[in-house]
Amino acid sequence: GPKMQFDYYSASVPATVGHCLHSMKEDFSIGFEACDGIQRYPKGMKCLTSGVRVYSGPSQPLPFAVASSDAAVQFSDFIRRVYPRHKVTRLDAAQDYKEAGAFDRLCGLIDPICRDLNVKCMFQGDIHPDQTDGRSMYFGSKDSDVRLVVYEKGKEQIGKGFADADPEWVRMELRVKFRKDMKAVGATLSPEALFGRSRWSVKVAEDVLGKLTEYLPDPSLRQSDAMKSLD
């Protein structure tokens, strides 16, 4: 099937806003226009043709760039080549399946792994077999640094008006947040390597994707857990 790719990429860029926009214009050969800012970055510039945005603000020395959907693939290639010392805050990796029963098959493999390791599981949608809105299954809580969602992407696209989308299309998407020292580590990880960020996702990579992945826990979180147990 298709290979796993980034579906979301957010990072601070070690350059001025001007340098960042200029490099992107040269690389992507597209312009930018102003858009709304976010939280600590009141100024925003968005790419004219794709989902890439660059934010900046007086209190933030470095611009913050966000790329979603198809743009994340192109942007991840660009930032790793042009600014290899960037730091990531969140990366999503997506694997697509276009086969009958993929949603049930994937959830059937992932669910027991997560329940065995006390990972929160949550279903969203209609359980009726003929439902057309698309089902989603979440593994990991929304506040956790590692969360996996399996959802019926084709039905979601059809619901948004893309009538020719394949109703059998299912996406498995891993969403990983990075803190402190892990931000520089994340900037070097492949989409598959993101599965190393928790014990349960390592097991998912092995059992579902057939890939051996190195376990990469966040040392700052582990220390805080150890401190908590002393309280």
Sequence and secondary structure as in RCSB ss.txt:
>XXXX:A:sequence
GPKMQFDYYSASVPATVGHCLHSMKEDFSIGFEACDGIQRYPKGMKCLTSGVRVYSGPSQPLPFAVASSDAAVQF
SDFIRRVYPRHKVTRLDAAQDYKEAGAFDRLCGLIDPICRDLNVKCMFQGDIHPDQTDGRSMYFGSKDSDVRLVV
YEKGKEQIGKGFADADPEWVRMELRVKFRKDMKAVGATLSPEALFGRSRWSVKVAEDVLGKLTEYLPDPSLRQSD
AMKSLD
>XXXX:A:secstr
    EEEEEEEE SS HHHHHHHHHHHH   EEEEEEETTEEEEEEESSSSEEEEEETTEEEEEEEEETHHHHHH
HHHHHHH TT EEEEEEEEEEEESTTHHHHHHHHHHHHHHHTT  EEEES  STT  S  EEEES TTSSEEEEE
E HHHHHHHTT TTS TTEEEEEEEEE  TTHHHHHTT  TGGGGGGSHHHHHHIIIII         HHHHHHH
HHHHH 
